[in-house]
Amino acid sequence: MGLKSFVEVPAGSHFPLENLPYGVFKPEPNSPPRPAVAVGNHVLDLSVIASAGLFDEPILKNSDCFNQPNLNKFLELGRPAWKEARATLQKLLSATEPTLRDSASLRSKALVPMDKAQMLLPIAVGDYSDFFSSMHHAKNCGTIFRGPENAINPNWFQLPIAYHGRASSIVISGTDIIRPRGQAHPTGNSPPYFGPSRRLDFELEMAAVVGPGNELGKPIDVNDAAGHIFGLVLMNDWSARDIQAWEYVPLGPFLGKSFGTTVSPWIVTLDALEPFSCDAPIQNPPPLPYLAEKTSKNYDISLEVLIKPAGQEDSFVITRSNFKHLYWTITQQLAHHTINGCNLRSGDLLGTGTISGPEPESFGCLLELTWNGQNPVSLGATTRRFLEDGDEVVFNGFCKGDGYNVGFGTCSGKILPAST
């Protein structure tokens, strides 16, 4: 059974002691942002814990990393500091430790009800790259646009494909997304259409948060890459499929992607995910030596997508997938990103690409679920080919342990009409 905290952790909670994901919040609208971990229905203010001198291990004792407006300085410290913090926090929050449990004044300052906390982006994202690492997604998209005989380009099986995204439009869960405008594919010999996207889509993704970076010109070995990944978040890489289809040749995604990318507020660490590691898919052909891992693993993270249609009270689950379906691992993605000498920095975000499974109900976007709009999905009294104004999309993700969950909370956003 799970670990026991003096803080109540409701049955089914995403945030037991086994998790302790990191985020950044404000307890009051005018308060400065401060780092926190989630436990049950509360957030634990790490600036209060640090000011009380309760991080007394060597690395964190003299650090001001928890008196910052984001987690970047903590990420820079690397895995030894992360392990120190995790051990300290699990002890402080345990049912048998009196330091925090028996101090009413300290508890009142440090523990904030989650529904009173304003969650913010937990990191300052300097750069954002988005990969294309699900074989099922690649095959489905290729089949839709090129036919089954040319579904996946040969290079896809040799390296983790990616594009450079727009860090400035990464937003926290709960932020509304304005329908983008742009050019779309012409019909026949007509000029291209310009206006609000008619094929707005979600993409079920996760993203790795970079911890310590690397110097320019010095790649990270694939077998050392896990030490450079702090944890994972849920990510919705919103996509305007019509804009994307017209612009992406020859240089790839641009305006069809850069209008908004939503991430969940809590970063679940690789240490919390380790009990749920599983074998990654066998790669054929075998990867080149710089991508060949001694141990190639994914994580068994259940993922689901719900849509609450405009004007309805009910939400409908339209996708159930799993992180373990990724063909290229997050460590291979990071190693490949740096193999040319590219320098990553703390807080950089590496998206996985859409995570689709082998079955139709596990497809990770409406492009696949509706087969490019041909087969609308049912949402109670209505249907959708692509997203409409007022629709809200919600991602959930969690790992199932023995008597506990390790989860990410939710990643949500509502579509607003295009600006005029």
N, C-alpha and C positions, 0 to 999 in steps of 0.2 A: 504494500500500500504506500501512498504518498507520504512526503514529509509533513510535519504538523507545525503550523504557525499559530502564534497568539492572535494574529489578525485573522478574522473569519474569512475563509475561502469557500464560497458557495460551491455546491456540487456542480460539476460541469464548467467551472470557471476556466478561462484561458491562462490565469495568472497565479498558479500555486508557487510554493517555494522552489520547486524544481525549475521554474522558468526565470522569473525576475528579469523581464526584458527592460531595456533602457529607452527612455524618451526624454522630452523637454516640455515643461509646462509652465503656466502662470497660475498661482492660486487665486489671484485677484486681477481684474483687467489692467490695473496700473502697476502691477508687480513686475519686476524684472524676470526674464526667463531663467529657469534653473533646471538642472538635470534631475532625473528621478528614475525609480524602477516601479513597476506595477506589481501589486500583491493583492489578490482578491479584488474587492471593489474600491481599493485605495491606491494612491500613489505615495511613494515614500520620497520625500524631498532630500536629495543627497547633499545639498548645500547645508542643511541643518545637521545632518549626520557628520559631515566633515568639520563644521564649526565646533561641534561638541567633542572633537578629537577622537572619534570612534573608528576612524580609519588609521589604525596604529601600526600597520605593517610597513616594511621599509620603503616600498616604492611610493605608496599613496600618502604616507605620513606628512610629507612636506610639499605635496603637490596641491595646486589650486585648481585642478581640473574639474572639480565639482562646484566651483564658483564661477563658471563660465556660462554664456548664453546658449551654448551648444555643446555637443559631445566630442568635437574634433580633438581637443587637447587630450582627453581621456583615450581616444582611439590611437593617438600617436604613441602612447606609452607601451602598447603591445600586449601580447598574451600574458606575460607574467603579472602585469598590473591588473588585467581583466580577471585573472584567476584569484588574485588577492581580494579584489572587490567582491567577487561572487562569494568567496568563502566567508568574508566578514559579514556580508548582508544576510546570507543564509543563517548564520549564527545569531545575529541581532534579532532577526524576525522569527526565530524558532520559539516554540511553546515553552521551552525549558530555560531560555536565557532571560534573566531579569532586567538587564541594563535598560532596554527600551520599554519592555513590557510593564515594568513597575514604576516608571517615571511618567506621571500624568502630564507634567509640563512639557517634557521632551516629546512625548507622543502627540500632544495637541499641536505642536509646531511641525512635527515631521510627517505625520500621516494626514493626508488630505483626501476627502471622499472624491472618487473618480468623477462623479457627476458635477463636482464643483471646479474641476481642473480644466483650464483651457489648454489643449494640446497644440504644440507647435512643431514645425519641422525639427527633428532631433539633431540634424547635422547641417553644416554649411556645405552645400554641394558645389564643389569647384568644377567638376566635370562629370559627365554622364554619358555612358556608352550602353547601347542596347544590342544584345545578341539575338541569335536566331537558332536556338539550340534544341528545339523539340523536333524530332524526326517526323512525328505524326502531323504536326502543324505544317512543316515544310512540304510534306507530301501532299496534304490536302490543298494548300495554296497553289502548289505547282500544278496539281491536277486541274484545279478550277481554271487557271489561266493558260496553261500550256498543254494540257492533256496528260493522261496517265503514262504515256510512253516517255515523256520528258519532264516528269514531275519534279525531280530533285536534280539540280546541277551537280556534276561530278565533284566539284571542289568542296561541296557541302560536307562530304564524308572525310575530307582531309583536314579541315580547320574550322574553328568556331567563327562563323560569319557574324559581323556586327556593323553597326553604323554609329556615328557620333551624334548624340542627341543634344537637346537644349536644356541646360541646367537651370536657367532662369525661370522656366515655366513648370518646374516641379513643385507641387503643392501638397499640403497635408490633407488627409482624409476629412471629408465633410465640406470641402471647398467646391462651390458650384463651378461648372465648366460651361463656358459660352460657346455655342455652336460656331465653328470656324467658317470663314468665307474663303473662297479661292477659285481657281480655274479647275474645271473638270473635263473629262474626256469628251471630245466632240462626237456627234453621231454622223456617220458617213463623211460628207465633204463640208459639213457645217463648221463654223468657228467653235472654239471651246466655250462651254458654258461658264459663266462667272456668277457666283452668288453663294448663299449658305450651302454647306455640304448636305447632300441628300443621302449619304451613306455613312453616317457616323456610327462608329463601332467602339466596343471595349476590347481590351486584350488582357487576358488573365496571365499575369506574370508575377515573378518575385524578383528581388534585386539583392545583390550582395553589397554590403557596405565595407569599403576599404578601410583597414586600420593603418598600420605603418605602411608608408609608400616605399618607393625605390628611387635611387638616383638616376638622373638622365643618363642613358647609355648602359645601364646595368640591369639586365632582365632578372625577373624572379623565377627561380627554378620551380617547375610544376610540383615537385615534392615538398617544397617549402611554402607553397602558395597559401595553404590554410592558415598559416601564421600571419598572413596579411589580410585576412577576412575577419571582421569583427562579428558580423551576423547577417541576418536576412530580414527583409521587410516584404509585405505584400505590395504589389505595384500594378496599377492600371495604366497601360500605355494607350490612352485614347487615340483613335485613328480615324481620319476622314478618308474612307476608301476611295471615293471618287477623285479627290484631290491627289491622293497618293498615286493612283494608277496613271494619272496623266503626267505627273512631274518626275517619277522615280527613275526614268531612263534619261541619261546614263549614270547619274551620280547618286541615286538612292533617295530615301525619304527626306523630306524637308518640311514644307508647310502642312502636309497631311499628318504630321506627328507633333510639331513643335508648339502647338497651341495649349497643351496641358498634359501633364503626367502626374497621377495621384499616387501617393505612398501612404502606408499605414503609419500611425504615430509611434508604434513600439518596435524596436529592433530586438529580435530574438537572437541571442548569441549562439555561436557554433557549439559552445560548451553545453548549453541547454538542449541543443538538437542532437548531440552526439549519441544518446541512447536510442535514437531513431534512425541512425545511419543504416544504409542498405547498399547492396551491390549496385553499381551503375550498369546500364546495358552494355553488352559486349559490343565493341566497336570493330566494324569490318568495312574496309581494311584496317589493320592495326595502325594507330596513329604514329606519326613520325616521332623519333626519339625524344624531342623536346616536349612532346605532349603525352608521352608514355608515363603513366603513374604507377608507382609501386603498389598502391592500393587505390582503386578507382571507386568512389562511393557517391551516392546521392542520399537524400533524406526522405523518409516516408511521411510526407506532409499532405494531409487531405485538404483539398481546395474546393470551394464551391462559389458559384456566381448566382446572385439573385437580382431580378429586376422588379422594381415597383413601378408599374406603368403610371403615366400621368393620369390623375383623376381617380385612381383606385387606392384603396386602403391596404390591400393584400400585396405581398411580395411573392414571387414565383422563382423557385430554383430551376435554372435552365442548364447548368453545367456542374458536373462533379468530376474533378480531375485529381492529379497527384503530382507533386514535385519529382517523384522518383522516375517519371517518364522522360526526363531530360536525357538527351543523348550525350551532349557535351557537358561535363561537370563544371561547377563554378570555379574549381581550382584550375582546370584546363582553360577556361575562359580568361581568368586573370593572368595565367602564364603566357598565353598567346598574346594578350593585350600588350605585354611588356617585352616580347621577344625581339622586337625591333629597337629596343632601348627606350620606348615610351615610359615616361615617369608618371606613376600614379601617386596620388596624394590622399592623406587621411580625409575621409568624408566623401570621396568619389563614389559614385553609384554605378554598378554594373548590372543592368537588367538582363534577365534570362532569355527574353523573348517569350512569346505566347506558349503556354504549357498545355498542350493537348494530349489526350490519351488515345488509345487505339479504337475506342468505341464512340459512336456518334454523340452519346450523352456526355462524353468527356472532352468534346471539342471546346477550345478556349476563347472563341470569339464568334460574333454573329456571322462574319464572312463564311466560316466553316459550318456553323449550326444551320444556317439557311441556305448553304451552298450558293453564296453570292446573290442572295435575295430570291432564289427560285422557290424555296420551301419555307414559308414563314413559320416561326415558332409560336406556340400557343401560350398566352398569358391570361388565363381566365376568360373574361368576356371579350378580349381583344387579341390581336396577333402583332408580331413585329418581324419585319425583314431587317431593318436597322433601327437605331435609336431615334426616338421622337422627343421633342421639347417637353420637359417636365418629367421624363423618365429618370428614375434613380437607380444606379447600379451599385451593388454591394458585394464585395469579396469577403469571404471568411477563409481562415486557414488554421489548422491545428494538427498536432500529433497526439495520438492516443496512447497513454501509458497505463500502468497497472494502478487503477484507482485515481488517476489524475490526467489532465490534459496539459500540453504545452502549446499555447496558441498565440496568435498574432493580433487578436481583436478583429476589427473590421477595417476595410478600405472602401470608402464610399464617395460618390459624387453624383450630383443632379445636373441634367442638361438644361441650360437656359437658352432662350432664342438668340439667334445671331444679332450682333450689334448692327446698327444702321448708320 
